[in-house]
Amino acid sequence: MTDGRTPLGMKILVVLTVILGIAFSGQTRHAEAQGVYPDIAPRDIPRAPIIQSGQKLKPGDIFRDCETCPEMVVVPAGLYLMGSEKHKSEKPQRLIRFRKAFAIGRFETTHNEWQACLDAGACKHKPHDHNWGTNRMPVINVSHAMVQNYAKWLSQQSGQKYRLPSEAEWEYVARAGSKKNYWFGDLVGENQVNCRKCGSPWSGIGNAPVGSFAPNPWGVYDMHGNAFEWVEDCWHPNYEGAPKSSEARTDGKCHFRVIKGGSWYYYSRMSRSANRQKNPAAVKSYWLSFRLVREIK
């Protein structure tokens, strides 16, 4: 993983670290952490209702399409300035307009939601939970192609269009109308995000159950920290030549995909709304999850 600002040698080293870290770090450092892993009950968050046939959705609505479907939040149409002037990889900034509302995962997709795809025989890979448990935990150790397959199955099951968000959609939701580094301000503060040295019970140890921190103003949880999230876009070192629309950029180095949001393993700068990193599409990790978009007709 890299943000496009490091020397070539460091880029190679970082990619090797990602690959080897999956194999070794989980057996050493985090094996030692099992004895101190936080055993904190998740927030008591009422579950989203199953949507009624023909029900019209509006911004702010929280719903599920089926019993085992992810909980979704409808976000409003609008306009925002994507990227930042902080790093080369986040330039040039550009205005992105959303002409209609869409729905996005209220939380990172969970192990239990993935299990439904396994039970149906549509998903073949059972992700390891890294001994953190599966109750309300974000599903981890899934590749980009596996996620796309899950979205395809969910679309078939629900009769709705589910897919990975574009990078533009993801950042729009993470900001929730804010121009700051995080939806709540420019400083990460204490115990507001699950990232390294960010003061949460899980910081530098592992993923927290989804919904462990306050939602953003649009009702979406954990956009900053916890686990990095796959988006649809192929990797480019910056936004030069990027679409002016909110669509995903699918040209270029598609064996690398963009990931957003930071994680418990990395420092807070990785969790900024504008921060963008790359990860090999085929490489799975214990600090990498996803959430889906559901289109509204």
C-alpha positions in Angstrom: 0.0 0.0 0.0 1.2 3.5 -0.8 -0.1 7.0 -1.3 2.0 7.6 -4.4 4.4 10.0 -2.7 7.2 7.6 -1.7 10.3 6.6 -3.6 10.1 3.5 -5.8 12.2 1.4 -3.3 9.8 2.3 -0.5 6.8 1.5 -2.6 8.1 -2.0 -3.3 8.9 -2.4 0.4 5.4 -1.4 1.4 3.7 -3.7 -1.0 5.9 -6.6 0.2 5.0 -5.6 3.8 1.3 -5.8 3.0 1.7 -9.3 1.5 4.0 -10.7 4.1 2.2 -9.0 6.9 -0.9 -11.0 6.2 1.0 -14.2 6.6 3.2 -13.3 9.5 1.9 -10.4 11.6 -1.4 -12.3 12.3 0.7 -15.1 13.8 3.0 -13.1 16.0 2.0 -9.6 17.2 -1.7 -10.1 17.0 -1.6 -13.6 18.5 0.0 -12.0 21.5 -2.8 -9.4 21.6 -5.5 -11.9 21.9 -5.3 -11.9 25.7 -5.9 -8.2 25.9 -8.3 -7.8 23.0 -11.2 -5.6 24.2 -14.3 -7.4 25.2 -16.7 -4.5 25.0 -20.4 -4.9 24.2 -21.4 -3.2 20.9 -23.6 -0.2 21.0 -27.3 -1.0 21.3 -28.3 0.3 17.9 -31.8 -0.6 16.7 -31.7 -2.7 13.5 -33.0 -1.2 10.3 -36.4 -2.3 9.2 -36.9 -4.4 6.0 -38.2 -2.1 3.3 -41.8 -2.7 2.1 -42.4 -3.4 -1.6 -42.8 -0.2 -3.6 -41.8 2.0 -0.7 -40.3 5.3 -1.8 -36.9 6.1 -0.2 -35.7 9.5 0.8 -32.5 10.9 2.3 -32.1 9.8 5.9 -34.1 6.6 5.5 -32.5 3.5 7.0 -33.5 0.1 5.6 -32.7 -3.4 4.6 -33.9 -5.2 1.5 -34.1 -8.6 3.2 -33.4 -10.3 6.5 -29.7 -11.0 5.8 -29.1 -7.9 3.6 -26.8 -5.1 4.8 -28.3 -2.1 6.5 -28.4 0.9 4.2 -28.7 4.7 4.6 -30.0 7.0 1.9 -27.7 10.0 1.4 -28.8 13.2 -0.3 -28.0 14.6 -3.7 -25.5 17.4 -3.6 -22.2 18.9 -4.6 -18.7 18.7 -3.0 -15.0 19.4 -3.6 -13.2 16.1 -3.9 -9.6 15.6 -2.8 -7.3 18.1 -1.0 -4.2 20.2 -1.5 -2.3 18.3 1.2 -0.7 15.6 -1.0 0.0 15.0 -4.7 -2.1 11.9 -4.8 -5.1 14.0 -3.7 -4.8 16.6 -6.4 -6.2 18.2 -8.4 -9.3 18.9 -6.5 -12.5 18.9 -8.5 -16.2 19.5 -8.0 -18.4 16.4 -8.0 -22.2 16.7 -8.4 -24.7 14.0 -7.3 -27.9 14.7 -9.1 -29.9 12.1 -7.2 -29.8 10.3 -3.8 -28.3 6.9 -3.4 -27.9 4.4 -0.5 -24.7 3.2 1.1 -23.9 0.6 3.8 -24.8 2.0 7.3 -21.9 -0.1 8.6 -19.0 -2.0 7.1 -20.3 -5.3 5.8 -20.2 -7.9 8.5 -19.2 -11.5 8.7 -22.8 -12.5 9.3 -23.9 -10.8 6.1 -21.2 -12.5 4.2 -22.2 -15.8 5.7 -25.6 -15.6 4.0 -23.8 -15.7 0.6 -21.8 -18.7 1.8 -24.9 -20.5 2.9 -26.5 -19.8 -0.5 -23.4 -21.3 -2.2 -22.7 -18.1 -4.1 -19.6 -17.3 -2.1 -16.9 -19.9 -1.9 -14.4 -18.2 0.4 -15.0 -18.2 4.2 -12.9 -15.3 5.5 -10.9 -15.8 8.6 -12.0 -13.6 11.5 -8.5 -13.3 12.9 -9.8 -14.7 16.2 -11.7 -11.5 16.9 -15.1 -13.1 16.5 -17.9 -12.5 14.0 -20.6 -10.8 16.0 -21.1 -7.4 14.4 -17.5 -7.5 13.2 -16.5 -6.1 9.7 -15.8 -9.0 7.4 -12.1 -9.0 6.5 -9.7 -11.1 4.4 -11.7 -10.7 1.2 -10.2 -9.7 -2.2 -11.7 -7.2 -4.6 -13.1 -9.9 -6.9 -14.7 -11.7 -4.0 -16.4 -8.5 -3.0 -17.7 -7.9 -6.5 -19.1 -11.5 -6.5 -20.8 -10.8 -3.2 -22.4 -7.7 -4.6 -23.6 -9.6 -7.7 -25.2 -12.2 -5.5 -26.9 -9.6 -3.3 -28.2 -7.9 -6.4 -29.7 -11.1 -7.7 -31.2 -12.0 -4.3 -32.8 -8.6 -3.7 -33.7 -7.5 -7.2 -31.8 -4.3 -6.6 -28.5 -3.0 -7.9 -25.7 -3.4 -5.3 -22.1 -2.5 -6.1 -18.9 -1.2 -4.6 -18.9 2.6 -4.3 -16.8 4.8 -6.5 -14.0 6.7 -4.8 -16.0 9.9 -5.4 -19.1 8.4 -3.7 -17.1 7.1 -0.8 -15.5 10.4 0.0 -18.8 12.3 -0.5 -20.4 10.1 2.2 -17.3 10.3 4.5 -17.4 14.1 4.4 -21.2 14.3 5.0 -21.1 18.0 4.0 -17.8 18.8 5.9 -14.7 20.3 4.3 -12.5 19.2 7.3 -10.1 16.3 7.5 -12.9 14.3 9.2 -16.6 14.8 9.3 -16.2 16.1 12.9 -13.2 18.4 12.4 -9.6 18.7 11.4 -8.2 16.9 14.4 -8.8 13.2 15.1 -9.3 13.8 18.8 -9.5 11.0 21.4 -11.6 7.9 21.1 -13.5 9.1 18.0 -11.8 6.8 15.5 -10.3 3.4 15.7 -6.7 4.1 14.4 -3.2 3.7 15.8 -2.7 5.9 18.9 -6.2 7.4 18.5 -7.2 6.6 22.1 -9.8 3.9 21.5 -9.9 0.5 23.2 -9.1 -1.2 19.8 -6.4 1.3 18.6 -3.4 -0.6 17.2 -5.0 -3.9 18.3 -7.7 -4.8 15.9 -11.1 -4.1 14.4 -14.0 -2.8 16.6 -17.6 -4.1 16.2 -19.4 -2.0 13.6 -21.1 1.0 15.1 -18.8 1.4 18.1 -18.3 5.1 17.4 -20.7 8.0 16.7 -22.3 8.1 13.2 -21.7 11.0 10.9 -24.5 13.6 10.2 -25.9 11.3 7.5 -26.2 8.4 9.8 -23.2 6.4 8.4 -20.8 4.7 10.8 -17.0 4.0 10.7 -16.1 5.9 7.6 -12.9 6.9 9.4 -10.7 4.2 10.7 -11.5 0.6 11.9 -10.9 -1.1 8.5 -9.8 0.2 5.2 -12.5 -0.2 2.6 -12.3 -1.3 -1.1 -13.8 1.0 -3.7 -14.4 0.3 -7.3 -11.7 2.6 -8.8 -8.5 1.4 -10.5 -5.4 3.0 -9.1 -3.9 6.2 -10.5 -1.3 8.2 -8.7 -3.4 11.4 -8.7 -6.7 12.8 -10.1 -5.3 14.1 -13.4 -7.6 12.8 -16.2 -10.2 11.6 -13.7 -13.9 11.6 -14.6 -15.7 14.8 -13.8 -18.7 12.7 -12.8 -19.1 10.5 -9.7 -18.4 7.4 -11.7 -15.6 5.0 -10.8 -12.3 5.3 -12.8 -11.9 1.9 -14.4 -8.9 2.6 -16.7 -5.3 2.2 -15.7 -3.6 -0.1 -13.2 -6.7 -2.2 -12.3 -4.5 -4.9 -10.7 -4.3 -2.3 -8.0 -7.5 -0.8 -6.5 -8.1 2.3 -4.4 -8.8 1.8 -0.7 -10.2 4.4 1.6 -10.8 5.2 5.2 -7.7 4.1 7.2 -7.7 1.4 9.8 -6.9 0.4 13.4 -3.4 -0.6 12.2 -2.4 2.8 10.7 -2.0 6.3 12.0 -4.8 8.9 11.8 -3.6 10.7 8.7 -4.6 7.6 6.7 -8.2 8.0 8.1 -8.8 11.5 6.6 -11.7 11.7 4.1 -9.4 12.7 1.2 -6.7 10.1 1.9 -6.4 7.5 -0.7 -4.2 4.4 -0.9 -3.7 1.5 -3.2 -3.8 -2.3 -2.6 -3.2 -5.2 -4.9 -6.7 -6.3 -6.0 -6.0 -10.0 -5.2 -4.4 -9.3 -1.8 -6.6 -9.9 1.3 -5.9 -8.4 4.7 -7.1 -8.3 8.3 -7.3 -4.5 8.1 -9.3 -4.3 4.9 -13.1 -4.6 4.6 -15.8 -2.9 2.4 -19.4 -1.5 2.3 -21.7 -1.4 -0.7 -23.8 1.2 -2.5 -27.4 0.4 -3.4 -28.7 2.4 -6.3 -32.1 4.0 -6.0 -34.3 3.9 -9.1 
